[in-house]
């Protein structure tokens, strides 16, 4: 273990462009609380902040001196990787309300390097949530760009269209185009 290392943590950068608004058509630089490219430290999940959201620790846009805890969308993050924690101030922020002042250099719920790397590898894979016949399928993902056909439970689904809200599949095959007669 390197000298001064207090533990390992999953980290990511805030994406330069984030999508907001109806259909994700409002493109912004970074997020409301974090500048684009800002380094965010992601502690292990202790509570569920919601679908595809994580608790993150980083330096706020308005005050780059102190760490703040915020819940952010995973879609607003990029370049997931593992970094070592060396700062007591960062340990205090990562521990949150569980921080023990008697042990200021102790992470309360640390990542193992292997577990953090596994999460980073998983989140670095581009993937999209799938809609089938207009209904969101929780837990079903496809790569970006999505395949033209998808097999789900022995059934072949066909890509109907691909929009800012992700791929939309249909049970109906695409229409066959008739060649013009000459």
C-alpha positions in Angstrom: 0.0 0.0 0.0 1.4 3.4 -0.9 2.7 5.7 1.8 -0.1 7.8 3.3 -2.9 5.9 1.6 -6.1 6.0 3.7 -8.2 3.8 1.4 -9.5 3.4 -2.2 -12.5 5.1 -3.7 -14.5 5.1 -7.0 -14.2 8.4 -8.8 -15.6 10.0 -11.9 -15.6 13.3 -13.7 -18.6 15.5 -14.3 -19.5 15.3 -18.1 -18.8 18.4 -20.1 -22.3 18.2 -21.6 -25.3 17.1 -19.6 -28.8 16.6 -20.8 -31.8 18.2 -19.0 -35.4 19.1 -19.7 -38.0 17.3 -21.7 -36.4 14.6 -23.9 -33.0 15.6 -22.7 -32.8 18.4 -25.3 -31.5 21.1 -23.0 -27.8 20.6 -23.1 -25.8 22.2 -20.3 -22.1 22.5 -19.2 -21.6 20.3 -16.2 -24.3 20.2 -13.5 -26.0 22.9 -11.4 -23.7 22.1 -8.5 -20.5 20.8 -10.2 -18.4 22.3 -13.0 -17.7 20.2 -16.1 -14.7 18.0 -15.5 -14.9 18.2 -11.7 -13.6 15.2 -9.9 -16.3 13.5 -7.8 -15.6 10.8 -5.2 -18.3 8.1 -5.0 -18.5 6.3 -1.6 -20.0 2.8 -1.5 -23.8 2.7 -1.5 -25.2 2.9 2.1 -28.7 4.0 1.1 -30.5 4.1 -2.3 -30.7 7.7 -3.6 -32.9 6.6 -6.5 -32.7 5.0 -9.9 -29.3 5.7 -11.5 -28.3 8.2 -8.9 -25.4 8.1 -6.5 -24.1 10.0 -3.6 -20.9 11.9 -4.6 -18.4 14.1 -2.8 -16.7 16.9 -4.7 -15.9 20.6 -4.7 -18.9 22.8 -5.3 -19.0 25.3 -8.3 -19.3 28.2 -5.9 -16.8 27.2 -3.2 -13.8 25.1 -4.4 -12.3 25.0 -0.9 -14.7 22.6 0.8 -16.1 19.2 -0.1 -19.9 18.8 -0.4 -22.1 15.8 -0.5 -24.7 15.7 -3.3 -26.8 13.1 -5.1 -26.0 13.1 -8.8 -27.2 11.2 -11.9 -24.8 8.5 -13.1 -25.6 9.8 -16.7 -23.9 13.1 -15.8 -20.6 11.4 -15.0 -17.9 9.9 -17.2 -14.4 8.4 -16.9 -15.0 6.1 -13.9 -11.9 4.9 -12.2 -10.3 4.1 -8.9 -8.1 6.5 -6.9 -6.5 6.5 -3.5 -7.7 8.7 -0.7 -4.9 10.6 1.1 -6.8 13.6 2.6 -8.4 13.6 6.1 -10.8 16.3 4.8 -11.9 14.0 2.1 -12.3 11.1 4.5 -14.5 13.3 6.7 -16.7 14.2 3.7 -16.9 10.5 2.5 -17.8 9.3 5.9 -20.6 11.9 6.2 -22.6 11.6 9.4 -20.8 8.4 10.3 -17.4 10.2 10.7 -15.6 9.4 14.0 -13.6 12.4 15.2 -11.5 10.0 17.3 -10.4 8.2 14.1 -10.0 11.1 11.5 -8.0 9.0 9.1 -10.4 6.0 9.0 -12.9 5.4 6.2 -16.0 4.0 7.8 -17.2 2.0 4.8 -14.2 1.7 2.4 -14.2 0.2 -1.1 -11.8 -2.6 -1.9 -9.7 -1.7 -4.9 -11.2 -4.7 -6.8 -14.8 -3.9 -6.1 -14.4 -0.2 -7.0 -12.6 -1.3 -10.3 -15.5 -3.6 -11.1 -18.0 -0.8 -10.7 -15.9 1.5 -12.8 -15.6 -1.0 -15.6 -19.3 -1.6 -15.5 -20.2 2.1 -15.6 -17.7 2.9 -18.3 -19.6 0.7 -20.8 -22.0 2.8 -22.8 -25.5 1.5 -22.3 -29.0 2.6 -22.7 -32.3 1.7 -20.9 -34.7 0.0 -23.2 -38.4 0.7 -23.9 -40.5 -2.1 -25.4 -43.8 -1.0 -27.0 -43.6 2.3 -25.0 -42.9 0.8 -21.6 -39.5 1.3 -19.8 -37.8 -2.0 -19.0 -36.0 -1.6 -15.7 -32.7 -3.5 -15.6 -32.6 -4.2 -19.4 -29.8 -2.3 -21.2 -28.3 -2.3 -24.6 -25.0 -0.8 -25.8 -24.9 2.6 -27.5 -25.5 2.5 -30.5 -28.3 -0.1 -29.9 -28.6 -3.3 -32.0 -31.3 -3.5 -34.7 -32.7 -6.7 -33.1 -32.8 -7.8 -29.5 -33.5 -11.2 -28.0 -35.5 -11.1 -24.7 -36.9 -14.2 -23.1 -36.8 -16.0 -26.5 -38.6 -13.2 -28.2 -37.1 -11.1 -31.1 -37.6 -7.4 -30.6 -37.0 -4.9 -33.4 -35.6 -1.4 -33.1 -38.5 0.9 -33.9 -36.6 4.2 -33.3 -33.8 5.7 -31.3 -34.2 9.1 -29.7 -32.8 11.2 -26.9 -34.9 9.1 -24.5 -33.1 5.9 -25.6 -33.9 3.0 -27.9 -37.5 2.0 -28.5 -38.1 -1.6 -29.5 -41.3 -3.2 -30.9 -42.6 -6.7 -31.1 -43.7 -5.9 -34.6 -41.1 -6.4 -37.4 -40.3 -3.3 -39.5 -42.4 -2.8 -42.6 -41.0 -4.2 -45.9 -40.3 -1.6 -48.5 -41.4 -2.3 -52.0 -38.9 -1.7 -54.7 -40.1 0.8 -57.3 -41.1 -0.8 -60.6 -39.3 0.6 -63.6 
